[in-house]
Amino acid sequence: MALTNREIQEKIAAKFGESVKDFTEPYGMLTFEVDRDKAIELMQFLHDDETLRFNFLTTLGGIHFPENDLDSQLGVVYHMHNWVDNVRIRFKAFLNGENPEIETATRLFNCANWMERETYDFYGIIFNGHPDLKRILNMDEMVSFPMRKEFPLEDQGRTDKDDRYFGRIPVNSNLN
């Protein structure tokens, strides 16, 4: 018998109680929120439980909601996959915007290494216990985290770009 979202939700709620909340099913995928200090324990449970068997961390990434309270401005989103029953779930852990820290998932899934480095690089989220948490795509000298919504989308002072390619000046204008 195939594993259902209802069964998954019941097992998670029974184990973690008030640490998990806001269960929804957008597009049929079970989605919920977990307290940040329980995220890795939840992931371990999802992996080890003989019924649930979520054996693959598909994706891990950051999110930024600057309009939220300080305690939930940044977050980490995890997608896990149960290959046996072909079921996917998504859960989120929200973090403090000034001190965004959460435990690393690298001890459970090796693939979390680069995903956590990328999330640190773009959002500044610290993964405690990560074996090599440093920038992966941006320059080491960068002091900002470019995917946070507090930074402008482009540098207004740049002089090396041609505005015709950015839709600011009609292509047919004479800029020689």
C-alpha positions in Angstrom: 0.0 0.0 0.0 1.3 3.4 -1.0 2.3 5.9 1.7 -0.2 8.8 2.0 0.3 12.4 3.1 -2.1 11.8 5.9 0.0 8.9 7.3 3.1 11.0 7.0 1.5 13.9 8.8 0.1 11.8 11.6 3.5 10.1 12.2 5.4 13.4 12.2 2.8 15.1 14.5 2.8 12.2 16.9 6.6 12.3 17.2 7.2 16.1 17.2 4.0 17.6 18.5 3.9 21.4 18.6 7.4 21.6 17.0 5.7 21.0 13.6 2.8 23.1 12.3 1.1 24.6 9.3 0.6 21.4 7.3 -0.6 22.0 3.7 -0.6 20.1 0.5 0.1 22.5 -2.4 0.0 20.5 -5.7 -0.3 17.4 -3.6 3.1 17.7 -1.8 2.9 17.7 2.0 4.5 20.9 3.2 4.9 22.1 6.8 7.0 24.1 9.2 9.4 22.8 11.9 11.1 24.6 14.7 14.7 25.2 13.7 16.1 23.3 16.7 14.2 20.2 15.6 14.9 20.3 11.8 17.8 17.8 11.8 16.1 15.5 14.3 13.0 15.5 12.0 15.2 14.7 9.0 16.8 11.8 10.8 13.3 10.5 11.8 12.1 10.8 8.2 15.1 8.9 7.0 15.2 6.1 9.7 11.5 5.3 10.2 10.8 2.0 8.5 7.4 3.2 7.2 8.5 6.7 6.0 11.9 5.9 4.4 12.7 9.4 3.1 16.1 8.3 2.0 17.1 11.3 -0.3 17.6 15.0 0.3 16.6 16.4 -3.0 17.0 20.1 -2.4 18.0 22.5 0.4 17.9 26.3 -0.1 17.3 29.6 1.6 14.4 32.1 1.6 14.2 35.7 2.8 11.1 37.4 4.1 12.2 40.9 5.2 8.6 41.8 6.1 8.4 39.1 8.7 9.2 39.5 12.4 13.0 39.3 13.1 12.7 35.7 14.4 11.4 34.4 11.0 13.0 36.6 8.4 15.3 33.9 7.0 14.6 30.3 6.5 15.8 27.0 5.1 13.6 24.9 2.9 14.2 21.1 2.6 12.8 18.7 0.0 13.0 15.0 0.7 12.1 12.0 -1.4 11.0 8.5 -0.5 12.2 6.4 -3.5 10.3 3.3 -2.4 6.8 4.9 -2.5 7.8 7.8 -4.8 6.6 10.4 -2.3 8.1 13.9 -1.8 7.7 16.3 1.1 8.9 19.8 1.8 9.5 21.4 5.2 10.7 24.8 6.3 12.6 26.1 9.3 12.6 29.8 10.0 15.6 31.6 11.5 16.4 34.9 13.2 17.3 37.6 10.6 20.3 38.9 12.6 21.7 35.5 13.7 20.5 32.9 11.2 22.0 29.7 12.5 20.8 26.1 12.1 22.5 22.7 12.5 24.1 21.2 9.4 22.5 18.2 7.5 25.9 17.0 6.2 26.1 14.3 8.9 22.9 12.7 7.4 23.4 13.5 3.7 26.7 14.2 2.0 24.8 16.1 -0.8 23.9 18.8 1.8 27.5 20.0 1.8 27.4 22.1 -1.4 23.7 23.0 -1.0 24.5 24.5 2.5 27.5 26.3 1.1 25.4 27.8 -1.6 22.7 28.8 0.9 25.4 30.4 3.1 26.9 32.2 0.1 23.7 33.8 -1.1 21.7 34.2 2.2 24.3 34.2 5.0 22.7 31.3 6.8 25.2 29.6 9.1 25.1 25.8 9.2 26.6 24.9 12.6 28.9 21.8 12.3 29.4 22.1 8.6 32.8 20.7 7.6 33.8 23.5 5.2 31.3 26.4 5.3 32.7 29.0 2.9 31.5 30.8 -0.2 31.1 28.5 -3.2 30.1 30.8 -6.1 30.8 34.4 -5.0 34.1 35.9 -4.3 35.5 35.3 -0.8 35.9 39.1 -0.3 32.2 39.7 -0.6 30.6 41.1 2.6 27.0 40.9 1.4 24.6 38.1 0.7 23.1 38.9 -2.7 19.9 36.9 -2.6 18.6 38.8 0.5 16.0 41.3 -0.6 17.7 44.2 1.2 20.2 44.5 -1.7 19.4 46.2 -5.0 19.0 43.9 -8.1 21.8 45.7 -9.9 24.5 48.3 -9.3 23.1 51.7 -10.4 26.6 53.1 -10.6 27.9 50.8 -13.3 29.2 52.4 -16.4 30.3 49.3 -18.4 26.8 48.3 -19.5 24.7 49.3 -22.5 21.2 50.4 -21.3 19.7 49.2 -24.7 20.1 45.6 -23.5 18.2 46.3 -20.3 15.1 47.8 -21.9 15.8 51.3 -20.8 16.4 52.8 -24.2 14.7 51.8 -27.4 16.9 49.5 -29.5 16.5 51.7 -32.5 18.0 54.8 -30.8 21.4 56.1 -32.0 23.9 55.4 -29.3 27.2 55.3 -31.1 
